[in-house]
Every structure is written in structure tokens, then in C-alpha cells.
Amino acid sequence: MTTAVLAVLLGGLGAGTAHADTNTGLYVDNLAANCSDTGPGSPAEPFCQIQPAAQAAAPGDIVHIAENNTVYAPVTISSKGTADAPIRFFATAGTGTDVKVAGGQTTGITFSGAQYVDMAGINASAGATTALAFADSQHITYRVATVGTGLRTAATIPAITVDGSSSGIALTRDLVTLSGGPVFASAAGAQDVTLSDDRITGTVRGGITAVGTTGIHLAGDTISTVCGNAISLTGGSSGSVENTLVMPDTNTTCSDTGTPAEITVDAASAAQITEDYNAVNPLSTGTDYDWAGTAYATSQALRTGTGQGVHDLDQTDLTLPVTEWLTEHSPLIDSGDVNAPGELSTDYYGKPRVNDPLVADTGTGDSSYDRGAMEFQDPFTVSGIAMSPAAYVGVATTFTAKVNNPWSDPLDGASYAFDFGDGTTTTSSTGSATHTYTQDSGNGYVQTAVTVDRADGTQLGTSGFITFGVTQPPGPDAGLACPQDPSEPRTTTCTFTATGYYRMTSDRITFGDGSAAVAVTGSDGYTTHTYATAGTYTVTQHITDSDGRTATATTEATVGPSYVVTSPKRILDTRHGTGAPQRPVGPGGVVRLKVLGAGGIPTSGVTAVTMNVTDADATASSYVTAYPDGTGRPTASNLNFTAGRVNPNLVTVRVGSDGYVDLYNAHGDVDLIADVQGYFTNVPRTGAHLGGLSPLTVPQRILDTRHGPGALGKVAPGSTTTVALPSIGSPTVAAVLDITATGGTASGVVTVYCGSRPSTSNLNYRAGQSVSNLVVTPVCSRTIEIYNTGGHVNLIADLQSLYTTGGGPFVPTSPTRFLDTRNGTGAPAEPLGPSGSLTVKVAGVNGVPANAGAVLVNLTGVAPTTATHLTAYGDGSLPNVSNENLAAGETRPVLAVLPVGADGCIRVYNAQGTVNVVADLEGYYG
């Protein structure tokens, strides 16, 4: 029992209140450095043990015994007080929680020849013998203590004994636990023995026995034994048993046979014992009563047979509890006898007797007494505390008590005492109080508690609390995101948030292009801005709240033209005079090709065009460079070829201000063919053919007729293969694929399309050749068609990206060579070896922003020593795809859309032999 509870119980009993001004205090503290058993027993020099204090105590003295973590030696009390000046032994605060007197093989506390002694809070124990003994002692009260002997004590040795020469012994509010034998035994000749509001529980083998005891009274006890025999009154004993709860110990199994009754009164005692207002719940193998030698299985049977137990309850009432703890509506509540001999005005815990308004009154008097040692108390509780707003430094927070009041207690005149956990308290009559914290709690917490007191000052129910942290007021916090919708090229829609405890007084957004700042309002919303040119801009949001605090958020806005996929149209063929004079392009020659207004391309609003450019009938090895008309020719190339071969490559090139693009041929004569695939526009529009790029994190092979996925076996001449595409959420406008033809039995061409098949081609192949080209094709219901003319051939399709209605914009750049292993640009000046890989930084260099999603690259393999393929990708594991297939000694480019890895790099892998690698940047995607 805690010191606080003990203090309440001691203060509430009023024992020895006489001589309060004259009594002498003696002190015992076995841990005090200057304790002495020969000393004066003063606070400055206390006794070390209880025995010398007991010997020194005179009538009216109080012996204060310190609660320490060590035990005190056994003691024999022979002190003699008087009725007006008893000698008192009380526990007082020390280094522990209680006073322990342990006897081991010796009785812990013995009263021998003692008179008028009041002992409270002094626990007694022994290992193999009686723990507490009364011998030839009169008028002794032993209360608010714990007694135990241990389970190894012999079954015949009681924990507490009263001999036949003792009288006026009162055991009240005690806990007896762990007893191998009977809990209590009084011998013949003992008189006036009272056990009231005691708890006998926790693996005890026997209960209370009295033989030939005159005036033994049990009132309001709770007795739980392992094998029955809770009460046994024999040998002509007289007295009463009332308001007592008897039940089995459900935590331990009884191994005995012939289990005795819970309450036994022999024939010599039956006429002198009153038994009523008890509750008996025996073991399933036991019985309730043994009265004058006759067993009675129920209280009804006892009433019928003896007239005793008229108000007893038993196991036939299924609501009778099997534990000592009461719950609302228990039949034990308000059903006791207020006039039971020896009954106390308070319960085991010192709690007052209360009348439960939710239970019918079936006891005597005001029916405020419950059966057993515990009185069911008013369940009023402060179930919690509501607070609003959260606790911020400098901000008033209102705390409101949340009460649970099942008994509907009147709260008029009640007061609510708030402790705010920072050393500040206040009292409220409304249940609410407001407090402002002046500093935060750091990494710790603050606890606010509230206690409710009645108008008379007594506490109502239990206290409530709430634990929380005190922080600075949140915010201000700014949030900003500025994507581009493909339907609005060069226009970003910025969604913003501005949150915090205080009201925002200013919220301005600047777009990073020198335009005026825009003021916005509200905690969230959006604003749009159209840029004059494509690019990546830093957008900044500045907010200020009414407390003068500021915050800033920045984000990158990438804007540019959106892609419009078209059905392929041939806009250049120098063999037939389409788009240019009917003659080959000579060495150093330039074809000035009009693209605006040609092949379905609008006459304005076009920033770049995507074409499949093919060489034919070349007289020498050469290369072609595509660039905007009216600008300087870059050093990068778009198409590399050798004499006598036909090679296509997809090209994305910016359109000159006059609507033309230029195609430059370096060496020899060559015919050039250009099939337009689509274009990039900065004109807003809606429709299924306007999209932005959604790059795949990992390229995906969606067709391989050699061994899957998709159709198996070489495709026949004139055949069409349908390929399904994966879904990535937003509607798909176009697909970006690497198409490879390999192992053809004759030369042929491949056309990729959806809907009506165009007359153009995407890939030209020769018998036995492995050749690849990038294709951008319209998508119909998430499928595309691949048409083959020529011989039987295996087809491979590797999906690189998708153009969708939710994709990112394209920002074209001036062609820039960022990798050339021939001269050490971007990598060591050495060919890439077999199974070799290059990692090349692309984000944050050459005008590509750090947050770019993908780059458009013209990738060229130069003169491999053996047939091989190149795979370019972002990061992660090497994907099972290829971007370019090369024969030994061949130099060929391929356009590639490559996702940027998390580290801002791309990777290039070579399968066989050694090969030089060249890469030219054409633009990037946001």
C-alpha cells in the first residue's frame, strides 16, 4: 500500500487522538546513518530496529517507523497503553514504499502481554511459521497492513493466531496473502475478536477459524481460498458473519478431495452465531454451508433448514462475481447490513460508503453498504481533456474537461482545478480554462491535469489528464508545383499552398522569366503563366503571415511545345523531285526543305518536326546533318551511311523561322528521302493527337518473334503484326519504339502505323542484316501495327516511351556532342569493350536541367570489330532491349529517347567486340 493511501487511512481512523499535545514521538529508521538501538529514538538519532522503540514506548507515544527497502527484525510488542492514551506504531515515509517485518523461521510480529496498542501500516511475514501472533494481549488494533507466511508453510500453521488469553483484538483493512495454512486461528478462551473489511486472497490454503471464541465478528471481508473452508466457527464460538464475500481462488487448482464447505458452524456454535447478508460462491466441487453438521448447497436451503442467511446470495445468482472487484449493477452493491457488528464506516481502501443510484437498495438502513471489502465508488471520472487549438507558444489554448458521469452527479458548485504542467494552475467553475504557454517543450512533453471537487471540497471521481508537446505556431509553409498540360504548350499551371497558424498577409509568385510577380490568395489554389520560349524556369513563391514570419518555396517549371502525331507523309524524295529538285545531293550540298504547310504540318506554330530520313544510292560513305534553316550548321550528325546501302534514321529537328529545315550531305552523291512522323507545336489545342512524353523508367520489350513476347516465328512478306501496348494511366497518343529487323531472307522495308497503312517506311533491311530504327507512331486503342514487305524476317519491338495527354513537354536544344569515345569527349578516349558500359552525365550540363525526365539523343555506333548491339538506359539493371544493331565495321546512328537516371546520368552498354560510341544531344523532356 502506498504512503499516500496509508496516510489517508491513518488520518481517517482517529486512533489515539487523545493526548495529541502531550505524547512523545519515537523514531525508527534502519537505514539512517546515525541510528542506534541504545539512542534516544529521536528524528536526529532514531532507533535502528522496532524492538527498542517498543520497549521504550509509554502510554500516548507514537512510534514512527520509516518505510525502507530493507526489512526490520522480528519484534515482540509488550507495550501497555491505556484506553485514553494508546501506544501507536505507524509507518512513515522513508526510502521505500512500506514497512516490512520479516521473521523467517520466527514470527514477524508478536503481541505478548500488550494492552491498548494501535499498529498501522506495519507488514508482517514469516517463512515457515506464524507471521502475526497475539498472546495474552488486550485491546490491540492491527490495521492497514499485509500479512503472509509463504506457500511452504505447513498446512497446520496459521498466518495469524490469537491465543485463549487475548481479547479485544481487531484486524481491519488488512491483506492476507500467500498462506500455506489457515489465514487466521483463534483459540478457545479468546474474546471479542473482530475482522472487518479485510482481503484474504492470493493463493491461500485456508480461511478464518475460531474455536471456542466468544464474540468473534466478521464484517465486510472478502475471502478467496484455494480449497474452500473460508470460515470455520466451532467449539462453542459465538458472534456473527455478515456482509462477507466468499469465493474460490480461480488462479490455482485445488488438488484436495472432500473439499470442505465455505462456511462451517458446528452444532456447539450454531445457536450463538448470526450469519446473514453474505455472498457465497464455492468451488464447483464444494458446497456453500455446513451448519450444525448438515451440508447446505445453497442459501435457500440454509434458510429453509436453519433460518440463517435470510439475505444471503449464492452461486445460483449467475451475476454473482467470481472476482473481488465490483462492477456496476453487481448484486453485492447496496445490499449489505449497515448494522453488522464490527463493520466500518469506510471500506478496505478507506473509501466512504456510497449509495449507487443505478442499483436497487436491498440492504438495511440507507443501503449504502456493499458486501465484501470494497465499496463500489461513484464511477465519475474525468475521462480526458479536450484542447483547442493545439499548444503553441504565445497562443491561448482552451482546455475543457471531458467527464464520464454515469450517476448523473449534480455538478452545481463543483470546481475544476487545472494544472497546466508548467508550474501554472487555475481553478474554474465551468470545466474550461485557458492558458498561454511561454516556451516550447523541446523534445519533451507537457501534461495538463484536471481534478473535480464537490462544493464541500471533496474530490469527485478520478483526475484526468492530457499529454502533448508545446511548439512554435506552425508555418508559414509554402508549397508549389508547376507542371505543363500538353494541351497548353509553354504554359504552366502552378498549384500552390500557403498554410500556417496565422493569417497570410502576402502571397506572391514569380515565374523566373522576368515577368511581374503575381499575387494569389487563399490557403491553396492555382495560377497559370505562359512563357515566351521553351525551357526550364525557377518559379518562386514568397509568403508572409500576420505575425511577420516569411517562407519561400521554389520549383522548376519545364515548358515547351507539345507533340502532335501525324500519319506518316513523304515530304522529300530527291529521286522523284518531291520537296527538292530531282537529283542527288552532291558533296557539301544542302537540301533546303520546306516543312511548314507540307505533309499535314500546319503553316505556323510549329517549333520542331520529326522525320524519318533515309539515304539511297550513295556513292560514298558520308553523313547527313539536319538543322534549322537560317542558322549555323552544327558539328553533330543525324544520319551516317556507306556507299550502296539504304539506311533510315529518325530525326527531330527545329524548324527555321522561315518554315524550312536544311539537310547537309558531307561526301559523295546521295538521294535523300524524308517522311514526316509528327511535329511539336506551341499552339494550344485540345484533341487526342496532342501529348507530352511519359518515359518508361525501364524500356520494355513488347515483341520478339524469335522467342517472345508476342507472335513467334519470322513474319511473312506482306504480313501485318498487331502489338498491344501497356497502359500507364493517361490516354496514350503515340508510342516511341526501337524497331529491329533481323535474319531476313531478302531485302525489305518495315512500316509501323495504326489505322490506315501509309505508303512510307520506317526501316529498310537487307537479307541477313540486323538493323534498328527509332519509330514514333500513332496509337489506336493501345495497339500498333507492323507491316513487312520483302522476305521472311524476325521483328523486335522495344518500347522506350509513350506520348500521353499527361506527359511532359519537349525542349529542343542546339545539337551538342556530349560523348565521343574517339577523342575522349564525355568518356575515356578508347573504344567500349565487350559487355562494357559507359555512364555519362546529362542532367545539369549542356542546358539540361537537373530534374529532366528524359533526353533526346542521336546515338551512333562507329566501326565495331564484330556484330553487336548497343543498349542505352537510365539506371537500374540492364534491360533486355537494344537501341542499335550494328554489323562489323558499320557506322550507323539511331535516335533514342532515354530516361535520366536518379543520378542524372544515362548508361550505354555494348554487347560484343569493341566499338566507339558517339552521342549528340537534341533536346530534353520535362
Beta strands, then each sheet from edge to edge (+ up, - down):
strand 1: 25-28
strand 2: 62-66
strand 3: 75-77
strand 4: 87-92
strand 5: 99-102
strand 6: 109-112
strand 7: 115-120
strand 8: 122-125
strand 9: 132-135
strand 10: 138-143
strand 11: 146-148
strand 12: 160-162
strand 13: 167-172
strand 14: 175-176
strand 15: 184-186
strand 16: 191-196
strand 17: 199-200
strand 18: 208-211
strand 19: 214-219
strand 20: 222-225
strand 21: 231-234
strand 22: 239-242
strand 23: 245-248
strand 24: 263-265
strand 25: 273-276
strand 26: 279-280
strand 27: 289-291
strand 28: 294-296
strand 29: 313-314
strand 30: 381-388
strand 31: 396-404
strand 32: 415-419
strand 33: 425-428
strand 34: 432-436
strand 35: 446-453
strand 36: 464-468
strand 37: 477-481
strand 38: 491-499
strand 39: 504-510
strand 40: 518-519
strand 41: 524-530
strand 42: 535-545
strand 43: 550-559
strand 44: 562-573
strand 45: 590-594
strand 46: 606-616
strand 47: 622-628
strand 48: 639-641
strand 49: 647-654
strand 50: 660-665
strand 51: 671-681
strand 52: 690-704
strand 53: 720-724
strand 54: 732-742
strand 55: 748-753
strand 56: 763-765
strand 57: 771-778
strand 58: 783-789
strand 59: 794-804
strand 60: 810-820
strand 61: 836-841
strand 62: 854-862
strand 63: 868-873
strand 64: 884-886
strand 65: 891-899
strand 66: 905-910
strand 67: 916-925
sheet 1: 1+ 2+ 4+ 7+ 10+ 13+ 16+ 19+ 22+ 25+
sheet 2: 3+ 6+ 9+ 12+ 15+ 18+ 21+ 24+ 27+ 28-
sheet 3: 5+ 8+ 11+ 14+ 17+ 20+ 23+ 26+ 29+
sheet 4: 30+ 31- 34+
sheet 5: 33+ 32- 35+ 36-
sheet 6: 37+ 38- 41+
sheet 7: 40+ 39- 42+ 43-
sheet 8: 49+ 46- 51+ 44- 52+ 59- 54+ 57-
sheet 9: 45+ 50- 47+ 48-
sheet 10: 53+ 58- 55+ 56-
sheet 11: 60+ 67- 62+ 65-
sheet 12: 61+ 66- 63+ 64-
end
